Amino acid sequence: MTDIEIAKSAKLENIVEIAKKIDIPKEDLELYGKYKAKISNKIEEQLKNKKEGKLILVTAMSPTPLGEGKTTISISIADGLRKIGEKSILALREPSLGPVFGVKGGATGGGHAQVAPMEDINLHFTGDIHAITTANNLLSAMIDNHIYHGNELGIEKVVWKRCLDLNDRQLRTVNTGLSGESKIVPREDSFDITVASEVMAILCLAKDIKDLREKLGNIVIGYNKQGKPIYAKDLKSEGAMTVLLKDAIKPNLVQTLEHTPAIIHGGPFANIAHGCNSIIATKLAMKLADYCITEAGFGADLGAEKFLDIKCRKANLKPNAVVCVATIKALKYNGGVDKENIKKENMQALEKGMNNLYKHIDNLKEKFGLNVIVAINKYNTDTNLELEFVKDKLDGKGIQSSVVESWEKGGEGATDIAKKIVQLVKKEENFKYIYDLNETIEEKINKVVTKIYGASKVNYSQEAKENIDKIEKIGYGDLPICIAKTQYSFSDDPKKLDISEPFEFNIRNVELKAGAGFIVVLAGKIMTMPGLPKVPSAESIDIDENGEIIGIF
């Protein structure tokens, strides 16, 4: 059966019953039909004195283009913990329509380890991402309207971009204001994908609606002739933007196919944004269960680093354990096997690819000081020889691991790792950040690039150097950094998979995100508006004569 067939065959519980499992009364739910609900922000006050549960972060080795199943593993661990009698909950990101219609497909897990209703979550869900798109573009409209009506603020350079939650490379650079009307000022503009919008980052890093409004007001939209920043609050736009986001800031409650509660809220990409679900959702989930399972996007060099250096710092969080997902196909891919031959047994490539996994584990254990276990996500093409080889190699280095068979068996296939996690969280950790905020921007970048990525040198373009100097001069040098780079390699080159070869790391540009409270560092050729592949997933998605969606995977 396909993922969507498995999801449709499952019998879901009413969302009110799911809420009861985590002690949320019906009056604190805003229902979106039978199987989706938003959680009222009133519940935070009721839970303020409740002890927080353990936080389990799920990350991964460097992925293949189709990903390695972090969401599937996250779901199965939550289900597996329930199977062994523990009270667990999920805190995940919302899927972007970019990957759904692009190359990766949906982001609700796979097989018997899924969150549901699968089609709703993968498509419009409760409208959060649409609200973010609208708030972002309202600010754009107000900027150009202000310029049209005389430009009282003296906006000389606009840095704020419009956004759309689809992969559309044609929108990377556009010309606007071409109607020829007398007072319209034409200019070159560009679009980000919504999940790279600063509004998305702000929603995910805000503590409450008051903090959300303040952060929106602190967005730098451009600069005047003197090089001084102009903020969204100078345009008086933050109030209307907050109104558009008043429902989007409330976390969404759904369930797994095995009826484990799941909070899904916010969805920034990790290769071009900070890659974590909202602080509100994570902290709420930790109050509602003994174990909160959350996920950070792509490999640990991207999602986990940003989760730890940005989100944990801002929210005063620290994981009690980290699960690093590995697959046989990703190990072979990083060992030099091309996509066409990835299912064929190749022990030489498998062994070479282990170096990628070792590097991620070393970063998590030694650089961040965290407790780590490897989840070997089993595919039906994996052989026992390959699985035993990986386990033996990890055992030889004293690295705990577990083969997880959740696609086929759901939570039952994750009970071994669930038991090991219960023991792992009892161990002491020595969590530390990679850099201090009071270091210079270049010092912070250099530490991440050399320590986490393993580069020998960092090269800065002239534009990047000028922008770093500008950011520090206007008083924002003490912010954390968010490096936007390829997810397929530790380097800035997606084709450079061999980590034994020395490499230099190239910084193209640096952008201030004062509202979100971090600095985006653009590396290599990474784009904040992705494009569709030659054969996008959208070609396979359809609706049948009975009104049933087909083709989402």
Secondary structure as UniProt FT lines:
FT   HELIX           3..9
FT   HELIX           15..21
FT   TURN            22..23
FT   HELIX           26..28
FT   STRAND          29..31
FT   STRAND          37..39
FT   TURN            41..42
FT   HELIX           43..46
FT   TURN            47..49
FT   STRAND          54..60
FT   TURN            65..66
FT   HELIX           70..83
FT   TURN            84..85
FT   STRAND          88..92
FT   HELIX           97..100
FT   STRAND          109..110
FT   TURN            111..112
FT   STRAND          113..116
FT   HELIX           118..122
FT   TURN            123..126
FT   HELIX           128..148
FT   TURN            149..150
FT   TURN            152..153
FT   STRAND          157..158
FT   STRAND          162..164
FT   HELIX           169..171
FT   STRAND          174..176
FT   TURN            182..183
FT   STRAND          187..189
FT   STRAND          191..193
FT   HELIX           194..196
FT   HELIX           198..205
FT   HELIX           209..217
FT   STRAND          220..223
FT   TURN            225..226
FT   STRAND          229..231
FT   HELIX           232..235
FT   HELIX           238..244
FT   TURN            245..249
FT   STRAND          252..256
FT   TURN            257..258
FT   STRAND          261..264
FT   TURN            270..272
FT   HELIX           279..288
FT   STRAND          291..296
FT   HELIX           300..304
FT   HELIX           305..306
FT   HELIX           307..311
FT   HELIX           312..315
FT   STRAND          321..326
FT   HELIX           328..334
FT   TURN            335..336
FT   HELIX           339..341
FT   TURN            342..343
FT   HELIX           347..362
FT   HELIX           363..367
FT   STRAND          372..377
FT   TURN            380..381
FT   HELIX           384..396
FT   TURN            397..398
FT   STRAND          401..404
FT   HELIX           406..409
FT   HELIX           410..414
FT   HELIX           415..424
FT   TURN            425..426
FT   TURN            437..438
FT   HELIX           441..447
FT   HELIX           448..453
FT   STRAND          457..460
FT   HELIX           462..473
FT   TURN            474..475
FT   TURN            477..478
FT   STRAND          481..484
FT   TURN            494..495
FT   TURN            499..500
FT   STRAND          504..513
FT   TURN            514..517
FT   STRAND          518..523
FT   TURN            524..525
FT   HELIX           537..540
FT   STRAND          542..543
FT   TURN            545..546
FT   STRAND          549..550
//
